[in-house]
Amino acid sequence: MKPFKVGMIGCGNISPIYFEAGRKFDIIEIVACADMDMGRAAARAQEFGVPKACTVEELLADPEIDIVVNLTIPNAHADVHLKILESGKHAYGEKPLATLLEDGRRVLAVAAEKKLRVGSAPDTFLGGGIQTCRKLVDDGWIGEPIAATAFMMYHGPEIFHPNPDFLYQKGAGPLFDMGPYYLTALINLIGPIRRVTGSARITFPERTVTNPSNYGRKFPVETPTHIAGVLDFANGAVATLITSFDVWGTKTPYMEVHGTEGTLLVPDPNTFGGPVYVKRQGHSDFAEVPLTHGYTENSRGLGLADMACAIRSGAPHRASGELAYHVLEAMHGILKASEEGRHYELSSTCGKPEPLPMNFLR
């Protein structure tokens, strides 16, 4: 199977796992990487055996490259996606698809005009843990999904990240940084969202880095850091989503999906594995369910490999731009609902991604 030639833009902290994907999946071959810091690009190229480190312009002009992976900071995602598409290449990027809704719409419009694919993380929902949950839901183990809860709460990335400022700017915060994992998993299990509402606040207007390399440096907070959202799904299910950088500890579960005949405990949607538990009507306790699918280790890039397969076969890819845009609108809607004191009706929708085959690329 001839691989697709892939270029990478952005060689920062998240990039190593994507470079590893080039070794894991035969359908992609990473042939070039670029970064604003040429030294960093050269170091990653040497570390992972990539043939060429170059400028962004050189990478986009390379006629051999089919797909470009966008690993820039969130505020640059849309601009870089558009440059990739304008160069005639398919685009796959880190979440979110964009920080502004109008930019997300532009990305999808240009891709449609040029008949190119756009894919977006997160692809953790393709891992063995959540794909097992999807099979349980599809097979009727909990009946019809009627409700869900999802929680992502801790005291913020300044406890470990040396330069966390960008995660507290508009277009970031706990909802935009971590919400895509939870919302994407919920859509995969339940379906598209019809409307949202929520309440949000900034608790600490200034944060202090406690990572040893920048210990004590203070910076301002520009976006809500505790957000409580309510999601009404098209099928009638109602979910609660809380994302927070403001709490000192929690024992809340990652995610639960409640159905007419049982309850499903969903593993951390920021990971690929389990465990998965289910409690069915008439049973006294939860039972662990063996995982039915592979890719239970960190397999970021799985969505990229799936998009490459879909390009070749002509089928829809699962971690799609349409799914990412629907997630983006839901997040914007929660914040807008909080600001305006109302429900926000989503204008976008998307289909539930098809389940990943158990033997995918095995």
N, C-alpha and C positions, 0 to 999 in steps of 0.2 A: 504494500500500500504506500504509494508515493506521499511523503509528508507535505504539509503546507509550510512554506517558509514564513517564519514569524520574527518580527522586530519588536523590541521592548523600549518604551519611552518611560524613563524614571527608574533609577537604580538604588532607591532608598531601602528603608527597613523591611518593607513588604516584598521586595523583589526576589530574594533568594528562593522562596517557595515556588515562584513562577519559573525561575530558571530551572528548578528541579523538575517542574512539569515537562520541560522539554526533554528530559531524560526518561520520564515515566511513561509518556504517551507517544507511541510511534507515529501518530498522525500529525504531530507538530514538530518542527525543528527550528530552534531559536538560532538565527544566523546573524543578528546584529542587535546592539543595544545603544541607547543614547541617554544623556542626562545633561542638565545645565552645567554640572560639574564634570568636565571631561575626565578628570582623574578618577572620579568615582566610577564612571562608565568603564574606563580601562581596567580598573581593579576588578569589577564584576565580570568583565569579559575574560580576564585571566583566571579568575576563581572558578568559573563554570565552563571554560573552554569554548566560549562564543567567538566565532571567527573575526567579528568586526565591532569595534567601539567607534562611534561617530557622532556627529551632530544630529539634531532632530531633522534638519533640512536634508542632510545626506541620507538619513534612514528613509524618509518619506519619498525621496526621489529614486530609491533603489527599485528597479523594475522586477526583481526576483521576489520581493517580499509580498506575500498575499494578505497577511493579517498583522495588525499592529496592536500591541497590548499597551494600554494607557494606565500607568501607575503614578501619575502626578498627584499633587495635592488636590483636595476636593474642589477648590475654587477654580482650578484650571481644567477640570475634567471636560466640560463642554467645549471649550475652545480647542483643546487637543483632539477630542473626538472629531470635531468639524474639520480640522486640518487633515486628519487621517482619511476621512471620507472624501474630502476634496482631492486628495492625492490618488483616489481610485482604489483604496484598500479597505478591507473589512476592519471594524474596530471592536475591541473587547477591552473593558476597563474595570478598575476598582469602583466600589460603591462610594457615594451615590452616582447615578447617571449624570447628574448636574446638580448645582445648588439652587438654581432658579427654574421655575416651571417653564417659562418661555424658552430658556436655553435647552431644556430637555425636549420640548416640542420641535425646536429647530434641528436638533440632532436626528430625531426620528424622521423628520420631513426630508432632510438631505439624504439620509440612507435610503428612503423609499424612492426618491427621485433618481438616485444613482444605482438602484437595485443592488445595494450592498447590505451586509449584515451588521447589526450592532448587538453586542452582548455585554452583560454587566454582572459583576459580583453583587451579592454573594452567591456562591455556588455550593455552599455547605449543605443546602437542602437536597443536593444530589448524593450526599454521603449515605453510608449504610444505616445510620441511626434514623434520620428523618424519612428515608425511603422505606424503611421497615414500618414506620408510623403510617406512611401513605398507604402501604399495602393493607395494614390493619383497618384503616378507615374505608378504603375501597372495598375490602372484603366483608364489611358490615360488622366488625367486631364490637363497635360502640354504637351501632345504629346510626341515626341521622345526627350529625354535629349540630348542637344547639347553642353552645357557649364555649368560651376559651378564656384563659388568663395567661399573661406573659409578663415577666419581670426581669429587668436588667438594672441592677442597683449596686453601686459602690461609690467610693469617695473620689473618683476622678483619676485621669491618667497622669496627673502631675506627681503621683506617688512613684511612678516608674519611668515615665517618659522624660528625656532631658529637655525637650523643646515642645511642650504640649500646647503652646499658645493657639495654634491653628485649630485645635479641637474645641476651643471656646469662642471662636468667631462665628458670625452669622453663616448659616449653611452647615454648621457642625453641631457641637453639643451632643448630649447622650442620645437624642432622638435620631439625628442624621448620621451619627457615627455608628451606633449600634442597632438602632431601630430597623435598618434594612434586613438584618439577620432574622429578626423575630417576625416582621411583617411578611417577608418572603416565605418563611416556613408556614405561617398561618394561611397565606393564599394558596400555597401548594397543597395544604391539607383540607381547606374549607372552600376556597374559591375567591372570586373578586370581592372587593369592598364597595358598598353602596354609599355610605355616608359616615362621617366621623364627627366627634366633638372632643373637647378636652379642656384642661386647665394647666397652666405652666407658670413657672416663676424662676427668677434668679435669686438664689439664697445667699451666695457669697459673691459680691461684686468684684472682688479681687482674689486671686489665687496665688499660692506660693509653691514653687517647685521644690520637691523633697528628694528628687533624684540626686545622687552624690555629685554628678558632673556639673550641675547648675544649682546646687542647694541654696535655698534662700531667695532666689530671684522671684520677684513679684510681677504679675501681669494682669490686665483687666479682663473681665468676662463680658461678652457682647451678646450672648444668646441664652435662652432659658436652660437651666441645668436640672430641673425636676419637672417632668411632664407626665401627666396622667391622662390617658386617652381612652375613649370608648369607640369601638368599631362596630358598625352594623354591616353584615355581609349580605350579598345579593340573595343568598339562600335563606336568610332570616336569622342566622346565628349572630350572637352578640359577644364581643370580646372586650376584655380590659387589658390595656397595655400601659405599663409604667416603666419609664426610663429615667435614671437619675445618676448624677455625679455628686449628690449631696448627702448620701447616707453613709453611716460608719459601719454598718453591718446589716445582714438580713439572713433569714432562713426560708425565704419564699422560694417556691419551685421555679425552674426556668419557664416551663410552659405546661399547661394542661389543656386538653380538649375534651369537653364533656358532650356525650351523646345521649340519645334516648334510651340506650341499652348498656351504657358503660362509660368509663373515663379512661383516657389515655394520658400517661405521663411522658412528655416529649423531652428528649435530652437537650442540652445546651445547643442552640442553633448556631452558635459561633464555632462549633466543632463538627466533625464528620461522623463520630461514633455514637455509642449508646451511653448508658443503658436505656432500654425502653420497658415501661411497665403498663399493664392494663388491669383494670378491675371491672368485671362484667356483672350485669344484673344477676343477683342470686349468689354471688361469691362474697366471702367475708373480708377478703384482703386483696391487695395488688399482687400480681404475679409477673416476674420478669419474662420477657419474650425474646428468644434468640433472634439475633439480627439476620434478616433474610438477604441482605445486599452487602456487597463489598465496599471498598473505599471508606474504611472506618478510621484510617490514619489521616493526618493533615494532607489533603489532596487538592488544595487550591490550584486552580488551573483545570480542574475537571470540567467546568463549564466551558472553558476555552476549547478543550478537546471535543466536547459534545457539539459546539458550534462548528468546528472544523468538519466533523462527521456529517452534520446537517447540511453544510454547504455542498459537500460531495454528493449527498443523496437527494437533496432538494426538499428535505423535511424541515419542519420548524425546529429551531433550537430551544432549549429549555430555559437557560438563564438569559432571557431575551431583553431587548431594549424596551419592549412594550410592558413586560412585567416590571422592569426597573422604573419605568416612568409612572406606572400605577402606584408603586410603593412611594415614589417621590411625591406624587400628588397627595397621597394619604398623610404623609408627614407634614407637608405644608398645610393641609387641611386642619390637622389637629392644632397647630399653632394659630392659624387664622381663626378657628372656632374659639380658642381661648381669648384672643384679642377682642373679638367681636361679640362674644357671649351667645353663640348660636351653634346649630349643626351646620356642617359643610357637606354639600352634596358633590360627590366626585363626578367629573365629566368624563374621565377615562375608565376603561375596564380592560380586562385581559382574561384569557382562558387559564384554567389550571394547567400547568406544564404536564406533559405526558410523563408517566412514571418511567424511571430509568430502568432499562432491561437488567436483569440480575447478572448477566454475563457481559455487560458493556465493556468493550475493549479488553476483555480477559482472554 
